[in-house]
Amino acid sequence: MSDISVYLLSIVGVVFLLVVIELVLPDSKVSKYIKSIYSIFIVVVIITPLVRLVKSDWDWNNFFNTTDYTVNQNFIDSVNAQNIESLERDLERYINKTYKGAKVSISANFTDNELKLNYIFVDLSELGINENSEHINYYTAVKELVGDFVSIDEKRIIVYG
């Protein structure tokens, strides 16, 4: 048996003996003292291995064997790709509130569990411009919208179409 099993079994045994003693002893002043002494004994049984554990050179790696865990990189890559796609959809919705027909594509990497945006591409080839719309530079306006949505250098925002 392992040390932990023996430790838990001793605690269960001591508690079981306490229950038997309570059933056997009649209610009197003496039984209260016996129960108090027995409670102290239970505390000693619980604390003794812990004191030994603290004083010894305990290797927590043996207790919590961490070598059995592996990282599933395919799963992590899949979740990261979903995060990028979600950001693309959210940014596309944000731009399309003002300019209908914009398509967004993001080039990004995950380093140290942090998303690093390389480039944001915005395709305005399907942008619907009618005759009554203002004469503005849509490329600059879309770059400003993207800059408001995400924190990225303006040189990394590529608007075309």
Sine and cosine of phi, psi and omega as CSV:
sin_phi,cos_phi,sin_psi,cos_psi,sin_omega,cos_omega
0.00,0.00,0.51,-0.86,0.03,-1.00
-0.98,0.19,0.26,-0.97,-0.02,-1.00
-0.88,0.47,-0.60,0.80,-0.01,-1.00
-0.92,0.38,-0.64,0.77,0.03,-1.00
-0.89,0.46,-0.70,0.72,0.01,-1.00
-0.89,0.45,-0.66,0.75,0.00,-1.00
-0.88,0.47,-0.76,0.65,-0.01,-1.00
-0.91,0.41,-0.61,0.79,0.02,-1.00
-0.91,0.41,-0.61,0.79,0.03,-1.00
-0.92,0.38,-0.62,0.78,0.05,-1.00
-0.90,0.44,-0.71,0.70,0.01,-1.00
-0.88,0.47,-0.66,0.75,0.01,-1.00
-0.89,0.45,-0.67,0.74,0.00,-1.00
-0.92,0.40,-0.67,0.74,0.03,-1.00
-0.91,0.42,-0.64,0.77,0.04,-1.00
-0.88,0.48,-0.68,0.73,0.05,-1.00
-0.89,0.46,-0.61,0.80,0.04,-1.00
-0.88,0.47,-0.67,0.75,0.01,-1.00
-0.90,0.44,-0.67,0.74,0.01,-1.00
-0.91,0.42,-0.67,0.74,0.01,-1.00
-0.90,0.44,-0.64,0.77,0.03,-1.00
-0.89,0.45,-0.60,0.80,0.01,-1.00
-0.94,0.34,-0.57,0.82,-0.08,-1.00
-0.99,0.15,-0.65,0.76,-0.07,-1.00
-0.96,0.29,0.69,-0.72,0.10,-0.99
-0.97,0.24,0.31,-0.95,0.04,-1.00
-0.96,0.28,0.93,-0.36,0.04,-1.00
-0.40,-0.92,0.03,-1.00,0.01,-1.00
-0.92,0.38,-0.57,0.82,-0.02,-1.00
-0.92,0.39,-0.61,0.79,-0.02,-1.00
-0.91,0.42,-0.53,0.85,0.05,-1.00
-0.90,0.43,-0.66,0.75,0.02,-1.00
-0.92,0.39,-0.66,0.75,0.01,-1.00
-0.90,0.44,-0.67,0.74,0.03,-1.00
-0.90,0.44,-0.62,0.79,0.03,-1.00
-0.91,0.42,-0.71,0.71,0.02,-1.00
-0.89,0.45,-0.67,0.74,0.00,-1.00
-0.91,0.41,-0.59,0.81,0.05,-1.00
-0.90,0.44,-0.64,0.77,0.06,-1.00
-0.89,0.45,-0.65,0.76,0.02,-1.00
-0.87,0.48,-0.64,0.77,0.03,-1.00
-0.89,0.45,-0.68,0.73,0.02,-1.00
-0.88,0.47,-0.65,0.76,0.02,-1.00
-0.90,0.44,-0.67,0.74,0.01,-1.00
-0.89,0.46,-0.60,0.80,-0.01,-1.00
-0.96,0.28,-0.65,0.76,-0.11,-0.99
-0.99,0.17,-0.55,0.83,-0.11,-0.99
-0.80,0.60,-0.78,0.63,0.02,-1.00
-0.91,0.42,-0.51,0.86,0.00,-1.00
-0.93,0.37,-0.61,0.79,0.04,-1.00
-0.91,0.42,-0.68,0.73,0.04,-1.00
-0.88,0.47,-0.63,0.78,-0.01,-1.00
-0.90,0.43,-0.67,0.74,-0.02,-1.00
-0.93,0.35,-0.64,0.77,-0.04,-1.00
-0.96,0.27,-0.49,0.87,-0.04,-1.00
-0.99,0.12,0.22,-0.98,0.08,-1.00
-0.99,0.12,1.00,0.04,-0.08,-1.00
-1.00,0.07,0.75,-0.66,0.03,-1.00
-0.98,-0.22,0.96,-0.28,-0.05,-1.00
-0.92,0.40,-0.39,0.92,0.03,-1.00
-0.91,0.42,-0.51,0.86,0.07,-1.00
-0.96,0.27,-0.52,0.85,-0.01,-1.00
-0.97,0.25,-0.73,0.68,0.06,-1.00
-0.95,-0.30,1.00,-0.04,-0.08,-1.00
-0.96,0.29,0.98,-0.21,-0.08,-1.00
-1.00,-0.01,-0.02,1.00,-0.04,-1.00
-0.98,0.21,-0.16,0.99,-0.04,-1.00
-1.00,0.09,-0.09,1.00,-0.07,-1.00
-0.99,-0.13,0.70,-0.71,0.07,-1.00
-0.80,-0.59,0.44,-0.90,0.00,-1.00
-1.00,-0.08,0.77,-0.63,0.06,-1.00
-1.00,-0.03,1.00,-0.07,-0.10,-1.00
-0.91,0.43,-0.52,0.85,0.03,-1.00
-0.89,0.45,-0.65,0.76,0.02,-1.00
-0.91,0.41,-0.70,0.72,0.00,-1.00
-0.89,0.46,-0.67,0.74,0.04,-1.00
-0.89,0.46,-0.63,0.78,0.02,-1.00
-0.90,0.43,-0.69,0.72,0.02,-1.00
-0.91,0.42,-0.66,0.75,0.03,-1.00
-0.89,0.45,-0.65,0.76,0.04,-1.00
-0.89,0.45,-0.63,0.77,0.05,-1.00
-0.90,0.43,-0.61,0.79,0.04,-1.00
-0.90,0.43,-0.65,0.76,0.03,-1.00
-0.91,0.41,-0.69,0.72,0.03,-1.00
-0.88,0.47,-0.63,0.77,0.02,-1.00
-0.90,0.43,-0.66,0.76,0.05,-1.00
-0.91,0.42,-0.63,0.77,0.06,-1.00
-0.87,0.49,-0.73,0.69,0.00,-1.00
-0.89,0.46,-0.70,0.71,-0.02,-1.00
-0.90,0.44,-0.67,0.74,0.02,-1.00
-0.92,0.39,-0.63,0.78,0.03,-1.00
-0.89,0.45,-0.69,0.72,0.05,-1.00
-0.88,0.48,-0.66,0.75,-0.02,-1.00
-0.89,0.46,-0.69,0.72,0.01,-1.00
-0.93,0.36,-0.65,0.76,-0.07,-1.00
-0.94,0.34,-0.20,0.98,0.13,-0.99
-0.91,0.41,-0.52,0.85,-0.02,-1.00
-0.98,-0.22,-0.70,0.71,-0.06,-1.00
-0.82,-0.57,0.96,-0.28,-0.06,-1.00
-0.95,0.30,0.68,-0.74,0.11,-0.99
0.98,-0.18,0.11,0.99,0.00,-1.00
-0.98,0.20,0.63,-0.77,0.07,-1.00
-0.89,-0.46,0.71,-0.70,-0.08,-1.00
-0.89,-0.46,0.66,-0.75,0.11,-0.99
-0.70,-0.72,0.67,-0.74,-0.07,-1.00
-0.85,-0.52,0.72,-0.69,0.15,-0.99
-0.97,-0.25,0.88,-0.47,-0.08,-1.00
-0.53,-0.85,0.32,-0.95,0.07,-1.00
-0.77,-0.64,0.42,-0.91,0.14,-0.99
-0.94,-0.34,0.89,-0.46,0.07,-1.00
-0.82,-0.57,0.79,-0.61,-0.03,-1.00
0.81,0.59,0.70,0.72,0.03,-1.00
0.86,0.51,0.47,0.89,0.04,-1.00
-0.80,-0.60,0.71,-0.70,0.00,-1.00
-0.97,0.23,0.82,-0.57,0.06,-1.00
-0.89,-0.46,0.92,-0.38,0.00,-1.00
-0.98,0.18,0.84,-0.55,0.06,-1.00
-1.00,0.07,-0.87,0.50,0.00,-1.00
-0.61,-0.80,0.48,-0.88,0.14,-0.99
-0.86,-0.51,0.85,-0.52,0.01,-1.00
-0.97,-0.26,0.77,-0.63,0.03,-1.00
-0.85,-0.53,0.87,-0.49,-0.01,-1.00
-0.99,-0.11,0.88,-0.47,0.01,-1.00
-0.96,-0.29,0.32,0.95,-0.06,-1.00
-0.91,0.40,-0.42,0.91,0.02,-1.00
-0.98,-0.21,0.27,0.96,-0.01,-1.00
-0.92,0.40,0.81,-0.59,0.00,-1.00
-1.00,0.04,0.94,-0.33,0.02,-1.00
-0.92,-0.39,0.84,-0.55,0.03,-1.00
-0.98,-0.21,0.10,-0.99,-0.10,-1.00
-0.92,0.38,-0.46,0.89,-0.08,-1.00
-1.00,0.05,-0.06,1.00,-0.04,-1.00
-0.96,0.27,0.40,-0.92,-0.02,-1.00
-0.92,0.38,0.39,-0.92,0.07,-1.00
-1.00,-0.03,1.00,-0.03,0.01,-1.00
-0.79,-0.62,0.28,-0.96,0.07,-1.00
-0.99,0.10,0.98,-0.21,-0.07,-1.00
-0.91,0.41,-0.51,0.86,0.00,-1.00
-0.89,0.46,-0.72,0.69,0.00,-1.00
-0.92,0.38,-0.66,0.75,-0.02,-1.00
-0.90,0.43,-0.65,0.76,0.01,-1.00
-0.93,0.36,-0.62,0.79,0.06,-1.00
-0.87,0.50,-0.65,0.76,0.03,-1.00
-0.91,0.42,-0.66,0.76,0.04,-1.00
-0.88,0.47,-0.70,0.71,0.01,-1.00
-0.90,0.44,-0.66,0.75,0.03,-1.00
-0.88,0.47,-0.56,0.83,0.06,-1.00
-0.94,0.35,-0.53,0.85,-0.08,-1.00
-0.99,0.15,-0.69,0.73,0.00,-1.00
-0.79,-0.62,0.42,-0.91,0.02,-1.00
-1.00,-0.04,0.98,-0.19,-0.01,-1.00
-0.50,-0.87,0.51,-0.86,0.03,-1.00
-0.89,0.46,0.67,-0.75,-0.06,-1.00
-0.88,0.48,-0.44,0.90,0.02,-1.00
-0.93,0.36,-0.32,0.95,-0.01,-1.00
-1.00,-0.06,0.03,1.00,0.07,-1.00
-0.98,-0.19,0.90,-0.44,-0.05,-1.00
-0.92,-0.38,0.90,-0.43,0.01,-1.00
-0.94,-0.35,0.77,-0.64,-0.02,-1.00
-0.57,-0.82,0.13,-0.99,0.10,-0.99
0.92,-0.39,0.00,0.00,0.00,0.00
